[in-house]
């Protein structure tokens, strides 16, 4: 048995953390960390990060607050697979 998948995920996070130290401004580092987290979540749920980002940016403005959970990558994938979106 091996844990290559978990080690690979940790390696990405450690490299990102190192790179976020030198972005020039604290707010930029927080923004970059948020984007990294979103891409990592998409990858963990087998969702194309670019398609997800484009669709969510277009839909978030008119999406009901009560159903905001539908825009999370796992639910977004389920709804797109079912063809309800």
Backbone as numpy.savetxt, mean C-alpha at the origin, in Angstrom:
# Nx Ny Nz CAx CAy CAz Cx Cy Cz
12.76 -26.35 6.15 11.92 -25.17 6.15 12.80 -23.93 6.15
12.33 -22.89 5.48 13.08 -21.63 5.50 12.12 -20.47 5.71
12.69 -19.32 5.95 11.87 -18.13 6.15 12.33 -17.01 5.21
12.65 -17.37 3.98 13.13 -16.39 3.01 12.12 -15.28 2.76
10.85 -15.62 2.76 9.83 -14.60 2.48 9.81 -13.54 3.58
9.84 -13.96 4.83 9.82 -12.99 5.92 11.13 -12.20 5.99
12.25 -12.86 5.71 13.52 -12.13 5.69 13.56 -11.10 4.57
12.99 -11.45 3.42 12.94 -10.50 2.31 12.08 -9.28 2.66
10.97 -9.52 3.34 10.10 -8.40 3.74 10.82 -7.51 4.75
11.52 -8.10 5.68 12.25 -7.32 6.67 13.40 -6.55 6.03
14.03 -7.14 5.05 15.14 -6.47 4.37 14.66 -5.21 3.68
13.50 -5.30 3.02 12.93 -4.11 2.36 12.64 -3.01 3.37
12.06 -3.39 4.50 11.73 -2.40 5.53 12.98 -1.75 6.10
14.01 -2.55 6.33 15.25 -2.00 6.87 15.92 -1.06 5.88
15.92 -1.41 4.62 16.50 -0.54 3.60 15.69 0.74 3.47
14.38 0.63 3.50 13.53 1.82 3.43 13.77 2.74 4.61
13.88 2.16 5.81 14.13 2.95 7.01 15.44 3.72 6.89
16.45 3.07 6.35 17.74 3.71 6.16 17.61 4.86 5.15
16.90 4.65 4.08 16.73 5.68 3.06 15.88 6.85 3.55
14.91 6.60 4.42 14.02 7.65 4.90 14.74 8.64 5.81
15.91 8.28 6.32 16.66 9.17 7.20 17.16 10.41 6.47
17.35 10.33 5.18 18.02 11.38 4.44 17.13 12.00 3.35
15.86 12.17 3.61 14.97 12.73 2.60 14.97 14.25 2.60
15.54 14.86 3.61 15.66 16.31 3.63 14.65 17.03 4.48
13.48 16.45 4.69 12.46 17.09 5.50 11.62 16.01 6.18
11.23 16.26 7.41 10.50 15.25 8.17 9.16 14.89 7.52
8.46 15.87 7.01 7.16 15.61 6.37 7.34 14.75 5.11
8.42 14.99 4.38 8.69 14.19 3.19 8.97 12.74 3.58
9.68 12.54 4.67 9.95 11.19 5.15 8.68 10.46 5.55
7.77 11.17 6.21 6.49 10.57 6.60 5.66 10.22 5.36
5.67 11.09 4.37 4.95 10.85 3.13 5.52 9.62 2.41
6.83 9.56 2.32 7.49 8.43 1.66 7.22 7.12 2.41
7.24 7.16 3.73 6.97 5.97 4.52 5.53 5.49 4.30
4.59 6.43 4.19 3.19 6.07 3.92 3.03 5.41 2.56
3.72 5.96 1.57 3.66 5.36 0.24 4.27 3.96 0.24
5.39 3.81 0.92 6.03 2.50 1.01 5.09 1.50 1.67
4.42 1.90 2.74 3.50 1.00 3.43 2.35 0.60 2.53
1.84 1.54 1.74 0.73 1.23 0.83 1.17 0.23 -0.24
2.34 0.43 -0.80 2.85 -0.50 -1.82 3.09 -1.88 -1.21
3.67 -1.92 -0.01 3.92 -3.20 0.65 2.62 -3.93 0.95
1.59 -3.20 1.36 0.30 -3.81 1.63 -0.32 -4.36 0.35
-0.19 -3.61 -0.74 -0.69 -4.11 -2.03 0.04 -5.38 -2.44
1.35 -5.39 -2.31 2.13 -6.57 -2.68 1.76 -7.77 -1.81
1.52 -7.54 -0.53 1.15 -8.63 0.38 -0.21 -9.22 0.01
-1.08 -8.41 -0.60 -2.42 -8.87 -0.99 -2.52 -9.18 -2.48
-1.39 -9.27 -3.17 -1.34 -9.57 -4.61 -2.18 -8.61 -5.44
-2.01 -7.32 -5.14 -2.71 -6.26 -5.86 -1.67 -5.42 -6.58
-1.96 -5.05 -7.83 -1.07 -4.17 -8.58 -1.12 -2.79 -7.93
0.00 -2.30 -7.34 -0.02 -1.02 -6.63 -0.41 0.17 -7.51
0.00 0.16 -8.76 -0.32 1.29 -9.64 -1.80 1.33 -9.97
-2.37 0.20 -10.32 -3.81 0.15 -10.64 -4.63 0.51 -9.41
-4.21 0.02 -8.26 -4.90 0.32 -7.00 -4.86 1.82 -6.73
-3.69 2.42 -6.83 -3.53 3.84 -6.53 -4.39 4.70 -7.46
-4.35 4.42 -8.74 -5.12 5.21 -9.70 -6.62 5.10 -9.40
-7.10 3.89 -9.18 -8.52 3.69 -8.94 -8.96 4.35 -7.64
-8.18 4.18 -6.59 -8.57 4.73 -5.28 -8.54 6.25 -5.30
-7.54 6.85 -5.95 -7.48 8.31 -6.01 -8.71 8.87 -6.73
-9.15 8.19 -7.76 -10.34 8.65 -8.48 -11.62 8.45 -7.67
-11.70 7.38 -6.90 -12.93 7.04 -6.19 -13.04 7.64 -4.80
-11.93 7.97 -4.16 -11.96 8.39 -2.76 -12.74 9.69 -2.57
-12.79 10.54 -3.55 -13.48 11.82 -3.43 -14.99 11.67 -3.30
-15.54 10.66 -3.93 -17.00 10.48 -3.91 -17.43 9.26 -3.11
-16.48 8.54 -2.52 -16.79 7.32 -1.78 -17.41 7.68 -0.42
-18.41 6.94 -0.01 -19.07 7.20 1.27 -18.15 6.84 2.43
-18.13 7.68 3.44 -17.28 7.44 4.61 -17.62 6.12 5.31
-18.87 5.76 5.31 -19.30 4.53 5.98 -18.72 3.29 5.31
-18.31 3.40 4.06 -17.79 2.26 3.31 -16.32 2.43 2.95
-15.59 3.20 3.74 -14.19 3.49 3.41 -13.32 2.24 3.46
-13.74 1.24 4.22 -13.00 -0.02 4.30 -12.93 -0.75 2.96
-13.84 -0.44 2.06 -13.84 -1.06 0.73 -12.64 -0.62 -0.11
-11.99 0.47 0.31 -10.84 0.96 -0.45 -9.52 0.37 0.04
-9.56 -0.46 1.06 -8.34 -1.14 1.49 -7.97 -2.20 0.45
-6.69 -2.48 0.26 -6.27 -3.39 -0.82 -6.97 -4.75 -0.83
-7.16 -5.36 0.32 -7.78 -6.69 0.34 -9.23 -6.63 -0.13
-9.99 -5.64 0.37 -11.38 -5.50 -0.04 -11.48 -5.01 -1.48
-10.59 -4.13 -1.88 -10.56 -3.63 -3.26 -10.38 -4.78 -4.23
-9.47 -5.69 -3.90 -9.21 -6.85 -4.74 -10.44 -7.75 -4.82
-11.07 -7.99 -3.66 -12.26 -8.85 -3.62 -13.39 -8.26 -4.45
-13.62 -6.95 -4.34 -14.69 -6.31 -5.08 -14.41 -6.30 -6.58
-13.15 -6.10 -6.97 -12.81 -6.11 -8.39 -12.90 -7.53 -8.97
-12.56 -8.53 -8.18 -12.66 -9.91 -8.65 -14.12 -10.31 -8.83
-14.99 -9.78 -7.96 -16.41 -10.10 -8.05 -17.10 -9.28 -9.14
-16.41 -8.23 -9.62 -16.98 -7.40 -10.68 -18.04 -6.43 -10.19
-18.05 -6.13 -8.90 -19.05 -5.22 -8.37 -18.62 -3.77 -8.46
-17.40 -3.52 -8.88 -16.90 -2.14 -8.98 -16.73 -1.77 -10.42
